[in-house]
Amino acid sequence: MPSVGPWRFSFLGYPLGLAQPLFLGLCVVGLVLGLLALVLALRRVSRVRSLLNERLAPKLAPGVSEWRPAVQGGLYGLGLMLFGFALAQPQCGSKSELLKRKGIDVVVVLDASKSMLARDVQPSRLERAKLELATLLDELKGDRVGLIVFAGDAFIQSPLTSDYSAVKLFLKAVDPDQMPQGGSNIGAALKLSKQVLDNADRGAKERVIVLLSDGEDLFGEVSEAMDALKDGNVQVLALGVGSESGEPIPIYNRRGEFVDYKKDTNGETVITRLDRAGLTTIAEATGGAFFFQPRGVAMGQVVERIDKMQKSELESRVTMRYDERFQDYAVAGLVLLVAGMMLLPSRRRAS
């Protein structure tokens, strides 16, 4: 069903509204059914009078009612109209409320280097990481989330926000082929994550970096980044993606078809492996933890860890709350439908 925004208006200075105005179409259906029942009832009366003498009709067609079908159809139609109006969620009156949102600041750091195309985790390291991050976004409650993507360099894909659907859209757009610089620079990504957390408006007491990577680092800036995170009291929850046994890196053409495996300068196939020790060192140095599942990503354990952290007030704003009045119309519609079912179309059937 297409989405239609709520209607807001006032009558004699009194605020009114409909939260789901699309359901007013059901009122139109009820009106049409009621009118149709009335037309059919009138045609029935006309047919009986044309076939039978008006004085003989009670004897030849005893118990046949001229008005009961019309009344029954009207009750059904009116009841359906009231149900439609109730589903439209009529609102009468309003009051202002102060809403406070509590949570922590979470920066997700996603490895988008070529090694994340390896398929030792299905469907690939990168796609599996995206699926798990979508699960994380579905489980968070009130926390602000930012997204940083890195390969040879790191950049902010999404700033800290509570709009999880927007983060999911940015997440879908991550593609190793679109990265401006090759390689894998975990240190640069961690430094940028700390900048995002430090620049946050009304920053949370608990700050977390969720790092999803195979752990391969080619630039050697990790130690400096770990010291900065430790001084800033920022935990790193590192999730290993890949296998320690190793996997070749596939190469695809523009149509997404497999071409070959990546080769080094000597023509040997490059094997990428999960650097479990490196990721564990990063996590433990910052007071965080390393998580690993051989056939996937241990995102469930990360969610549990985040839920136990101390929540801070991240946002407070005044909102307008409208008083719902759909119950009255729903009850009235139900009464009319029950009355229509109890009213038989002829006295003969009733007797």
Backbone hydrogen bonds, N-H to C=O, Kabsch-Sander energy under -0.5 kcal/mol:
donor,donor_aa,acceptor,acceptor_aa,energy
7,W,18,L,-2.6
9,F,16,L,-2.3
11,F,14,Y,-2.3
14,Y,11,F,-1.6
16,L,9,F,-3.5
17,G,91,Q,-1.7
18,L,7,W,-2.1
19,A,89,Q,-1.9
20,Q,88,A,-2.4
23,F,20,Q,-1.7
24,L,21,P,-1.9
25,G,22,L,-1.6
26,L,23,F,-1.5
27,C,23,F,-0.6
27,C,24,L,-0.7
28,V,24,L,-1.4
29,V,25,G,-1.8
30,G,26,L,-2.3
31,L,27,C,-2.3
32,V,28,V,-2.4
33,L,29,V,-2.4
34,G,30,G,-2.3
35,L,31,L,-2.4
36,L,32,V,-2.5
37,A,33,L,-2.3
38,L,34,G,-1.9
39,V,35,L,-2.5
40,L,36,L,-2.5
41,A,37,A,-2.1
42,L,38,L,-2.3
43,R,39,V,-2.3
44,R,40,L,-2.0
45,V,41,A,-2.3
46,S,42,L,-2.4
47,R,43,R,-2.4
48,V,44,R,-2.5
49,R,45,V,-2.3
50,S,46,S,-1.7
51,L,47,R,-1.6
52,L,48,V,-2.7
56,L,53,N,-0.7
57,A,53,N,-1.7
59,K,56,L,-0.7
60,L,56,L,-2.7
61,A,57,A,-2.7
64,V,61,A,-1.4
65,S,63,G,-0.5
65,S,345,P,-0.6
71,V,67,W,-2.5
72,Q,68,R,-3.1
73,G,69,P,-2.6
74,G,70,A,-2.3
75,L,71,V,-2.5
76,Y,72,Q,-2.3
77,G,73,G,-2.8
78,L,74,G,-2.9
79,G,75,L,-2.5
80,L,76,Y,-2.4
81,M,77,G,-2.1
82,L,78,L,-2.2
83,F,79,G,-2.2
84,G,80,L,-2.5
85,F,81,M,-2.2
86,A,82,L,-2.3
87,L,83,F,-2.5
88,A,84,G,-1.3
89,Q,86,A,-1.7
91,Q,17,G,-3.0
92,C,323,D,-2.2
93,G,15,P,-2.7
95,K,321,R,-2.4
97,E,319,T,-3.1
99,L,97,E,-0.7
99,L,317,R,-3.0
101,R,315,E,-3.1
102,K,100,K,-0.5
103,G,312,S,-2.5
105,D,206,E,-1.5
106,V,104,I,-0.6
106,V,144,R,-2.9
107,V,208,V,-2.5
108,V,106,V,-0.6
108,V,146,G,-3.3
109,V,107,V,-0.5
109,V,210,V,-3.1
110,L,108,V,-0.6
110,L,148,I,-2.9
111,D,109,V,-0.5
111,D,212,L,-2.2
112,A,110,L,-0.5
112,A,150,F,-3.2
116,M,113,S,-1.7
117,L,114,K,-2.1
118,A,115,S,-1.4
125,R,118,A,-2.3
126,L,116,M,-2.7
128,R,124,S,-2.5
129,A,125,R,-2.2
130,K,126,L,-2.3
131,L,127,E,-2.1
132,E,128,R,-2.2
133,L,129,A,-2.2
134,A,130,K,-2.1
135,T,131,L,-1.6
136,L,132,E,-2.1
137,L,133,L,-2.3
138,D,134,A,-1.6
139,E,135,T,-1.3
139,E,136,L,-0.5
140,L,136,L,-1.5
144,R,104,I,-1.9
145,V,161,T,-3.0
146,G,106,V,-2.3
147,L,158,S,-2.7
148,I,108,V,-3.2
149,V,155,F,-2.1
150,F,110,L,-2.0
151,A,153,D,-2.4
152,G,181,Q,-2.4
153,D,181,Q,-0.5
155,F,149,V,-2.2
157,Q,147,L,-2.1
157,Q,155,F,-0.7
158,S,147,L,-2.1
161,T,145,V,-1.7
164,Y,162,S,-1.4
167,V,163,D,-1.4
168,K,164,Y,-2.1
169,L,165,S,-1.6
170,F,166,A,-2.0
171,L,167,V,-2.3
172,K,168,K,-2.0
173,A,169,L,-1.0
174,V,171,L,-1.4
178,Q,175,D,-1.8
179,M,176,P,-1.2
185,N,151,A,-3.1
186,I,184,S,-0.6
189,A,185,N,-1.4
190,L,186,I,-2.3
191,K,187,G,-2.2
192,L,188,A,-2.2
193,S,189,A,-1.9
194,K,190,L,-1.9
195,Q,191,K,-1.7
196,V,192,L,-2.0
197,L,193,S,-2.2
198,D,194,K,-2.7
199,N,195,Q,-1.9
200,A,197,L,-1.1
203,G,200,A,-0.8
207,R,205,K,-0.5
207,R,233,N,-0.5
208,V,105,D,-2.4
209,I,235,Q,-2.8
210,V,107,V,-2.3
211,L,209,I,-0.7
211,L,237,L,-1.9
212,L,109,V,-2.8
212,L,210,V,-0.6
213,S,211,L,-0.6
213,S,239,L,-1.7
218,L,184,S,-2.9
219,F,184,S,-0.5
225,A,221,E,-1.6
226,M,222,V,-2.7
227,D,223,S,-1.9
228,A,224,E,-1.7
229,L,225,A,-2.2
230,K,226,M,-2.4
231,D,227,D,-2.2
232,G,228,A,-1.6
233,N,230,K,-1.1
234,V,229,L,-2.5
235,Q,207,R,-1.9
235,Q,233,N,-0.5
237,L,209,I,-3.2
237,L,235,Q,-0.6
238,A,236,V,-0.8
238,A,289,A,-1.9
239,L,211,L,-3.4
240,G,238,A,-0.6
240,G,291,F,-2.5
241,V,213,S,-1.8
247,E,272,T,-1.6
249,I,270,V,-0.9
251,I,260,D,-2.8
253,N,257,E,-2.2
256,G,253,N,-2.0
259,V,251,I,-3.2
260,D,251,I,-1.0
262,K,249,I,-2.8
264,D,268,E,-2.7
267,G,264,D,-1.8
270,V,262,K,-2.9
272,T,247,E,-2.8
272,T,270,V,-0.5
274,L,243,S,-2.1
275,D,214,D,-3.2
276,R,274,L,-1.4
279,L,275,D,-2.0
280,T,276,R,-2.3
281,T,277,A,-2.2
282,I,278,G,-1.9
283,A,279,L,-2.3
284,E,280,T,-2.7
285,A,281,T,-2.0
286,T,282,I,-0.8
286,T,283,A,-0.8
287,G,284,E,-1.0
288,G,283,A,-2.9
289,A,236,V,-0.9
291,F,238,A,-2.9
293,Q,296,G,-0.6
296,G,293,Q,-1.6
299,M,297,V,-2.0
302,V,298,A,-1.0
303,V,299,M,-2.3
304,E,300,G,-1.9
305,R,301,Q,-1.8
306,I,302,V,-2.4
307,D,303,V,-2.4
308,K,304,E,-1.1
309,M,306,I,-1.4
312,S,103,G,-2.8
314,L,101,R,-2.7
314,L,312,S,-0.7
315,E,101,R,-1.4
317,R,99,L,-2.2
319,T,97,E,-3.1
319,T,317,R,-0.5
321,R,95,K,-3.3
321,R,319,T,-0.5
323,D,93,G,-2.0
325,R,90,P,-2.5
329,Y,325,R,-0.8
330,A,326,F,-2.3
331,V,327,Q,-2.4
332,A,328,D,-2.1
333,G,329,Y,-2.4
334,L,330,A,-2.1
335,V,331,V,-2.3
336,L,332,A,-2.0
337,L,333,G,-2.1
338,V,334,L,-2.4
339,A,335,V,-2.3
340,G,336,L,-2.2
341,M,337,L,-1.8
342,M,338,V,-1.9
343,L,339,A,-1.4
344,L,342,M,-0.9
347,R,63,G,-1.9
348,R,63,G,-1.0
350,A,346,S,-1.4
351,S,347,R,-2.2
